[in-house]
Amino acid sequence: MKIPPPIVGVVLYMALVGCACATVFGVAVWREPSTKEWVLLAVISIMSVAAQLLLVKALEYAPASVLLLLRKAIPTAFKATVREVAEFCLTFI
């Protein structure tokens, strides 16, 4: 049996914990998503996995204190609000 790299384990366990938490709170209010909502769910899922992979990879190269400084600097550099980013993503659907 081949041992997976640590990055795979971190992302896998994060997904399993997130799935368990979402199931606990989501079962009571679940409804069938429309086609557009399925696409948005897929995009959010892909972006979440990519963000998690990038975060774990970044922590291999720099300590968390350095990454925290970048986290505070990046939003002010781009000057984009969450609404603007969401509207931009929706133009592709």
N, CA, C and O atoms as a GROMACS GRO file, in nm:
protein
  372
    1MET      N    1   0.084  -0.119   0.000
    1MET     CA    2   0.000   0.000   0.000
    1MET      C    3   0.088   0.124   0.000
    1MET      O    4   0.178   0.138   0.083
    2LYS      N    5   0.061   0.214  -0.094
    2LYS     CA    6   0.139   0.336  -0.106
    2LYS      C    7   0.085   0.443  -0.011
    2LYS      O    8  -0.036   0.464  -0.003
    3ILE      N    9   0.175   0.509   0.060
    3ILE     CA   10   0.134   0.613   0.154
    3ILE      C   11   0.116   0.744   0.077
    3ILE      O   12   0.207   0.788   0.008
    4PRO      N   13  -0.003   0.807   0.088
    4PRO     CA   14  -0.026   0.932   0.015
    4PRO      C   15   0.056   1.046   0.076
    4PRO      O   16   0.088   1.043   0.195
    5PRO      N   17   0.088   1.146  -0.005
    5PRO     CA   18   0.160   1.261   0.050
    5PRO      C   19   0.073   1.334   0.153
    5PRO      O   20  -0.049   1.325   0.148
    6PRO      N   21   0.136   1.407   0.246
    6PRO     CA   22   0.060   1.476   0.352
    6PRO      C   23  -0.046   1.572   0.299
    6PRO      O   24  -0.150   1.589   0.362
    7ILE      N   25  -0.020   1.634   0.186
    7ILE     CA   26  -0.117   1.732   0.134
    7ILE      C   27  -0.250   1.664   0.100
    7ILE      O   28  -0.356   1.723   0.119
    8VAL      N   29  -0.244   1.540   0.052
    8VAL     CA   30  -0.366   1.466   0.019
    8VAL      C   31  -0.445   1.437   0.146
    8VAL      O   32  -0.568   1.450   0.148
    9GLY      N   33  -0.375   1.397   0.252
    9GLY     CA   34  -0.442   1.368   0.377
    9GLY      C   35  -0.510   1.490   0.437
    9GLY      O   36  -0.622   1.481   0.486
   10VAL      N   37  -0.442   1.603   0.433
   10VAL     CA   38  -0.499   1.727   0.489
   10VAL      C   39  -0.626   1.765   0.414
   10VAL      O   40  -0.727   1.796   0.476
   11VAL      N   41  -0.620   1.762   0.282
   11VAL     CA   42  -0.737   1.802   0.202
   11VAL      C   43  -0.849   1.700   0.218
   11VAL      O   44  -0.966   1.738   0.226
   12LEU      N   45  -0.815   1.572   0.222
   12LEU     CA   46  -0.918   1.469   0.238
   12LEU      C   47  -0.989   1.480   0.372
   12LEU      O   48  -1.112   1.477   0.377
   13TYR      N   49  -0.914   1.495   0.480
   13TYR     CA   50  -0.977   1.506   0.612
   13TYR      C   51  -1.058   1.635   0.624
   13TYR      O   52  -1.163   1.636   0.689
   14MET      N   53  -1.011   1.743   0.564
   14MET     CA   54  -1.087   1.868   0.566
   14MET      C   55  -1.221   1.850   0.494
   14MET      O   56  -1.324   1.899   0.540
   15ALA      N   57  -1.218   1.779   0.380
   15ALA     CA   58  -1.342   1.754   0.305
   15ALA      C   59  -1.437   1.665   0.385
   15ALA      O   60  -1.558   1.689   0.386
   16LEU      N   61  -1.384   1.563   0.452
   16LEU     CA   62  -1.470   1.473   0.530
   16LEU      C   63  -1.534   1.545   0.648
   16LEU      O   64  -1.652   1.525   0.676
   17VAL      N   65  -1.456   1.627   0.718
   17VAL     CA   66  -1.512   1.703   0.831
   17VAL      C   67  -1.617   1.802   0.781
   17VAL      O   68  -1.723   1.817   0.842
   18GLY      N   69  -1.587   1.871   0.671
   18GLY     CA   70  -1.684   1.966   0.614
   18GLY      C   71  -1.811   1.898   0.571
   18GLY      O   72  -1.920   1.951   0.590
   19CYS      N   73  -1.799   1.779   0.511
   19CYS     CA   74  -1.916   1.704   0.468
   19CYS      C   75  -2.002   1.662   0.587
   19CYS      O   76  -2.124   1.671   0.583
   20ALA      N   77  -1.937   1.615   0.692
   20ALA     CA   78  -2.010   1.574   0.812
   20ALA      C   79  -2.084   1.692   0.875
   20ALA      O   80  -2.200   1.680   0.913
   21CYS      N   81  -2.016   1.805   0.886
   21CYS     CA   82  -2.080   1.925   0.945
   21CYS      C   83  -2.196   1.975   0.859
   21CYS      O   84  -2.301   2.011   0.911
   22ALA      N   85  -2.176   1.976   0.727
   22ALA     CA   86  -2.283   2.022   0.637
   22ALA      C   87  -2.403   1.929   0.643
   22ALA      O   88  -2.517   1.974   0.634
   23THR      N   89  -2.378   1.800   0.656
   23THR     CA   90  -2.488   1.703   0.664
   23THR      C   91  -2.571   1.724   0.788
   23THR      O   92  -2.694   1.721   0.782
   24VAL      N   93  -2.505   1.746   0.901
   24VAL     CA   94  -2.576   1.765   1.027
   24VAL      C   95  -2.671   1.885   1.018
   24VAL      O   96  -2.786   1.877   1.062
   25PHE      N   97  -2.622   1.996   0.963
   25PHE     CA   98  -2.704   2.117   0.960
   25PHE      C   99  -2.790   2.128   0.834
   25PHE      O  100  -2.889   2.202   0.834
   26GLY      N  101  -2.756   2.058   0.728
   26GLY     CA  102  -2.826   2.075   0.602
   26GLY      C  103  -2.942   1.982   0.577
   26GLY      O  104  -3.027   2.012   0.493
   27VAL      N  105  -2.949   1.871   0.648
   27VAL     CA  106  -3.055   1.772   0.622
   27VAL      C  107  -3.194   1.833   0.646
   27VAL      O  108  -3.287   1.804   0.571
   28ALA      N  109  -3.208   1.914   0.745
   28ALA     CA  110  -3.339   1.968   0.781
   28ALA      C  111  -3.392   2.067   0.677
   28ALA      O  112  -3.514   2.083   0.665
   29VAL      N  113  -3.305   2.132   0.604
   29VAL     CA  114  -3.349   2.237   0.511
   29VAL      C  115  -3.317   2.204   0.365
   29VAL      O  116  -3.322   2.293   0.281
   30TRP      N  117  -3.285   2.080   0.335
   30TRP     CA  118  -3.244   2.042   0.199
   30TRP      C  119  -3.359   2.052   0.101
   30TRP      O  120  -3.472   2.017   0.133
   31ARG      N  121  -3.328   2.102  -0.018
   31ARG     CA  122  -3.421   2.101  -0.130
   31ARG      C  123  -3.339   2.072  -0.256
   31ARG      O  124  -3.218   2.094  -0.256
   32GLU      N  125  -3.401   2.024  -0.359
   32GLU     CA  126  -3.330   1.988  -0.481
   32GLU      C  127  -3.279   2.114  -0.552
   32GLU      O  128  -3.359   2.201  -0.587
   33PRO      N  129  -3.148   2.125  -0.573
   33PRO     CA  130  -3.095   2.244  -0.642
   33PRO      C  131  -3.132   2.246  -0.790
   33PRO      O  132  -3.148   2.141  -0.853
   34SER      N  133  -3.146   2.366  -0.843
   34SER     CA  134  -3.170   2.380  -0.987
   34SER      C  135  -3.039   2.354  -1.061
   34SER      O  136  -2.934   2.335  -0.999
   35THR      N  137  -3.044   2.353  -1.192
   35THR     CA  138  -2.925   2.330  -1.272
   35THR      C  139  -2.820   2.438  -1.247
   35THR      O  140  -2.702   2.408  -1.233
   36LYS      N  141  -2.863   2.563  -1.242
   36LYS     CA  142  -2.771   2.673  -1.215
   36LYS      C  143  -2.706   2.658  -1.077
   36LYS      O  144  -2.587   2.684  -1.061
   37GLU      N  145  -2.784   2.616  -0.979
   37GLU     CA  146  -2.730   2.596  -0.844
   37GLU      C  147  -2.632   2.480  -0.840
   37GLU      O  148  -2.534   2.485  -0.765
   38TRP      N  149  -2.656   2.373  -0.919
   38TRP     CA  150  -2.560   2.262  -0.926
   38TRP      C  151  -2.427   2.311  -0.982
   38TRP      O  152  -2.321   2.273  -0.935
   39VAL      N  153  -2.435   2.396  -1.084
   39VAL     CA  154  -2.312   2.451  -1.143
   39VAL      C  155  -2.238   2.536  -1.040
   39VAL      O  156  -2.116   2.525  -1.026
   40LEU      N  157  -2.312   2.620  -0.969
   40LEU     CA  158  -2.249   2.702  -0.865
   40LEU      C  159  -2.188   2.616  -0.755
   40LEU      O  160  -2.079   2.647  -0.705
   41LEU      N  161  -2.257   2.509  -0.715
   41LEU     CA  162  -2.202   2.418  -0.615
   41LEU      C  163  -2.073   2.354  -0.664
   41LEU      O  164  -1.977   2.339  -0.588
   42ALA      N  165  -2.070   2.316  -0.790
   42ALA     CA  166  -1.948   2.255  -0.847
   42ALA      C  167  -1.834   2.356  -0.850
   42ALA      O  168  -1.720   2.322  -0.818
   43VAL      N  169  -1.864   2.479  -0.890
   43VAL     CA  170  -1.760   2.583  -0.895
   43VAL      C  171  -1.707   2.612  -0.755
   43VAL      O  172  -1.586   2.623  -0.735
   44ILE      N  173  -1.796   2.623  -0.659
   44ILE     CA  174  -1.754   2.648  -0.520
   44ILE      C  175  -1.669   2.533  -0.468
   44ILE      O  176  -1.570   2.555  -0.399
   45SER      N  177  -1.708   2.410  -0.501
   45SER     CA  178  -1.632   2.294  -0.456
   45SER      C  179  -1.492   2.293  -0.514
   45SER      O  180  -1.394   2.270  -0.443
   46ILE      N  181  -1.482   2.318  -0.643
   46ILE     CA  182  -1.350   2.319  -0.709
   46ILE      C  183  -1.263   2.430  -0.652
   46ILE      O  184  -1.144   2.409  -0.626
   47MET      N  185  -1.321   2.548  -0.633
   47MET     CA  186  -1.244   2.660  -0.578
   47MET      C  187  -1.201   2.633  -0.434
   47MET      O  188  -1.092   2.673  -0.393
   48SER      N  189  -1.286   2.566  -0.357
   48SER     CA  190  -1.251   2.534  -0.218
   48SER      C  191  -1.136   2.436  -0.211
   48SER      O  192  -1.044   2.453  -0.130
   49VAL      N  193  -1.139   2.334  -0.295
   49VAL     CA  194  -1.029   2.236  -0.296
   49VAL      C  195  -0.901   2.304  -0.342
   49VAL      O  196  -0.794   2.280  -0.284
   50ALA      N  197  -0.909   2.387  -0.445
   50ALA     CA  198  -0.790   2.458  -0.492
   50ALA      C  199  -0.734   2.549  -0.383
   50ALA      O  200  -0.612   2.554  -0.363
   51ALA      N  201  -0.820   2.620  -0.313
   51ALA     CA  202  -0.774   2.709  -0.206
   51ALA      C  203  -0.709   2.630  -0.094
   51ALA      O  204  -0.606   2.671  -0.040
   52GLN      N  205  -0.767   2.516  -0.058
   52GLN     CA  206  -0.709   2.433   0.047
   52GLN      C  207  -0.573   2.379   0.005
   52GLN      O  208  -0.479   2.381   0.085
   53LEU      N  209  -0.562   2.332  -0.119
   53LEU     CA  210  -0.433   2.284  -0.169
   53LEU      C  211  -0.328   2.394  -0.168
   53LEU      O  212  -0.214   2.371  -0.128
   54LEU      N  213  -0.366   2.512  -0.213
   54LEU     CA  214  -0.271   2.624  -0.215
   54LEU      C  215  -0.229   2.666  -0.075
   54LEU      O  216  -0.113   2.701  -0.053
   55LEU      N  217  -0.322   2.663   0.019
   55LEU     CA  218  -0.288   2.698   0.157
   55LEU      C  219  -0.189   2.599   0.216
   55LEU      O  220  -0.090   2.639   0.277
   56VAL      N  221  -0.215   2.471   0.198
   56VAL     CA  222  -0.124   2.369   0.252
   56VAL      C  223   0.013   2.381   0.186
   56VAL      O  224   0.116   2.369   0.252
   57LYS      N  225   0.015   2.404   0.054
   57LYS     CA  226   0.142   2.419  -0.017
   57LYS      C  227   0.215   2.545   0.030
   57LYS      O  228   0.337   2.543   0.044
   58ALA      N  229   0.143   2.653   0.054
   58ALA     CA  230   0.206   2.777   0.101
   58ALA      C  231   0.268   2.758   0.238
   58ALA      O  232   0.374   2.815   0.267
   59LEU      N  233   0.205   2.680   0.323
   59LEU     CA  234   0.259   2.656   0.457
   59LEU      C  235   0.386   2.572   0.454
   59LEU      O  236   0.461   2.569   0.551
   60GLU      N  237   0.411   2.503   0.342
   60GLU     CA  238   0.536   2.430   0.327
   60GLU      C  239   0.652   2.527   0.300
   60GLU      O  240   0.767   2.496   0.332
   61TYR      N  241   0.623   2.642   0.242
   61TYR     CA  242   0.727   2.736   0.201
   61TYR      C  243   0.748   2.853   0.296
   61TYR      O  244   0.857   2.911   0.299
   62ALA      N  245   0.648   2.888   0.373
   62ALA     CA  246   0.659   3.004   0.461
   62ALA      C  247   0.583   2.978   0.590
   62ALA      O  248   0.484   2.904   0.590
   63PRO      N  249   0.629   3.039   0.701
   63PRO     CA  250   0.555   3.023   0.826
   63PRO      C  251   0.420   3.096   0.820
   63PRO      O  252   0.400   3.187   0.740
   64ALA      N  253   0.330   3.054   0.907
   64ALA     CA  254   0.195   3.112   0.908
   64ALA      C  255   0.197   3.261   0.935
   64ALA      O  256   0.110   3.333   0.885
   65SER      N  257   0.293   3.310   1.013
   65SER     CA  258   0.298   3.454   1.043
   65SER      C  259   0.323   3.536   0.917
   65SER      O  260   0.269   3.646   0.904
   66VAL      N  261   0.403   3.485   0.825
   66VAL     CA  262   0.429   3.556   0.698
   66VAL      C  263   0.304   3.552   0.611
   66VAL      O  264   0.268   3.652   0.549
   67LEU      N  265   0.239   3.437   0.606
   67LEU     CA  266   0.118   3.424   0.525
   67LEU      C  267   0.005   3.513   0.577
   67LEU      O  268  -0.077   3.562   0.500
   68LEU      N  269   0.001   3.533   0.707
   68LEU     CA  270  -0.100   3.621   0.765
   68LEU      C  271  -0.082   3.764   0.716
   68LEU      O  272  -0.180   3.833   0.688
   69LEU      N  273   0.042   3.809   0.705
   69LEU     CA  274   0.068   3.942   0.652
   69LEU      C  275   0.021   3.954   0.507
   69LEU      O  276  -0.034   4.057   0.468
   70LEU      N  277   0.041   3.850   0.428
   70LEU     CA  278  -0.006   3.851   0.289
   70LEU      C  279  -0.158   3.854   0.283
   70LEU      O  280  -0.216   3.921   0.198
   71ARG      N  281  -0.222   3.781   0.374
   71ARG     CA  282  -0.368   3.778   0.376
   71ARG      C  283  -0.426   3.918   0.399
   71ARG      O  284  -0.530   3.952   0.344
   72LYS      N  285  -0.358   3.997   0.480
   72LYS     CA  286  -0.407   4.133   0.507
   72LYS      C  287  -0.375   4.227   0.392
   72LYS      O  288  -0.447   4.325   0.371
   73ALA      N  289  -0.268   4.200   0.317
   73ALA     CA  290  -0.226   4.291   0.210
   73ALA      C  291  -0.301   4.268   0.080
   73ALA      O  292  -0.327   4.363   0.007
   74ILE      N  293  -0.336   4.144   0.048
   74ILE     CA  294  -0.394   4.112  -0.082
   74ILE      C  295  -0.530   4.177  -0.105
   74ILE      O  296  -0.550   4.234  -0.212
   75PRO      N  297  -0.627   4.172  -0.011
   75PRO     CA  298  -0.756   4.235  -0.040
   75PRO      C  299  -0.747   4.384  -0.067
   75PRO      O  300  -0.822   4.437  -0.149
   76THR      N  301  -0.657   4.453   0.001
   76THR     CA  302  -0.645   4.597  -0.024
   76THR      C  303  -0.579   4.624  -0.157
   76THR      O  304  -0.601   4.730  -0.217
   77ALA      N  305  -0.498   4.530  -0.205
   77ALA     CA  306  -0.433   4.548  -0.335
   77ALA      C  307  -0.532   4.530  -0.449
   77ALA      O  308  -0.524   4.601  -0.550
   78PHE      N  309  -0.625   4.437  -0.436
   78PHE     CA  310  -0.718   4.409  -0.544
   78PHE      C  311  -0.842   4.498  -0.540
   78PHE      O  312  -0.901   4.526  -0.644
   79LYS      N  313  -0.881   4.543  -0.423
   79LYS     CA  314  -0.996   4.633  -0.406
   79LYS      C  315  -1.126   4.576  -0.465
   79LYS      O  316  -1.208   4.653  -0.515
   80ALA      N  317  -1.144   4.446  -0.462
   80ALA     CA  318  -1.266   4.384  -0.512
   80ALA      C  319  -1.351   4.339  -0.393
   80ALA      O  320  -1.300   4.279  -0.298
   81THR      N  321  -1.479   4.368  -0.401
   81THR     CA  322  -1.570   4.322  -0.296
   81THR      C  323  -1.618   4.182  -0.328
   81THR      O  324  -1.602   4.134  -0.440
   82VAL      N  325  -1.677   4.117  -0.230
   82VAL     CA  326  -1.730   3.983  -0.250
   82VAL      C  327  -1.840   3.986  -0.356
   82VAL      O  328  -1.850   3.895  -0.438
   83ARG      N  329  -1.921   4.088  -0.354
   83ARG     CA  330  -2.029   4.100  -0.452
   83ARG      C  331  -1.974   4.111  -0.594
   83ARG      O  332  -2.027   4.049  -0.686
   84GLU      N  333  -1.868   4.190  -0.613
   84GLU     CA  334  -1.807   4.205  -0.746
   84GLU      C  335  -1.750   4.072  -0.795
   84GLU      O  336  -1.763   4.037  -0.913
   85VAL      N  337  -1.687   3.998  -0.705
   85VAL     CA  338  -1.632   3.868  -0.743
   85VAL      C  339  -1.745   3.772  -0.780
   85VAL      O  340  -1.734   3.699  -0.879
   86ALA      N  341  -1.854   3.771  -0.702
   86ALA     CA  342  -1.967   3.683  -0.731
   86ALA      C  343  -2.031   3.719  -0.866
   86ALA      O  344  -2.065   3.630  -0.944
   87GLU      N  345  -2.048   3.847  -0.893
   87GLU     CA  346  -2.106   3.889  -1.021
   87GLU      C  347  -2.017   3.848  -1.137
   87GLU      O  348  -2.066   3.808  -1.243
   88PHE      N  349  -1.886   3.859  -1.119
   88PHE     CA  350  -1.793   3.818  -1.223
   88PHE      C  351  -1.805   3.668  -1.250
   88PHE      O  352  -1.804   3.626  -1.366
   89CYS      N  353  -1.816   3.588  -1.145
   89CYS     CA  354  -1.829   3.442  -1.162
   89CYS      C  355  -1.961   3.407  -1.231
   89CYS      O  356  -1.966   3.314  -1.311
   90LEU      N  357  -2.066   3.480  -1.200
   90LEU     CA  358  -2.197   3.450  -1.258
   90LEU      C  359  -2.205   3.487  -1.406
   90LEU      O  360  -2.294   3.438  -1.476
   91THR      N  361  -2.113   3.570  -1.457
   91THR     CA  362  -2.116   3.603  -1.600
   91THR      C  363  -2.081   3.483  -1.686
   91THR      O  364  -2.110   3.482  -1.805
   92PHE      N  365  -2.017   3.382  -1.627
   92PHE     CA  366  -1.979   3.264  -1.705
   92PHE      C  367  -2.088   3.158  -1.708
   92PHE      O  368  -2.073   3.057  -1.775
   93ILE      N  369  -2.196   3.180  -1.636
   93ILE     CA  370  -2.303   3.080  -1.629
   93ILE      C  371  -2.418   3.120  -1.719
   93ILE      O  372  -2.518   3.048  -1.727
   0.00000   0.00000   0.00000
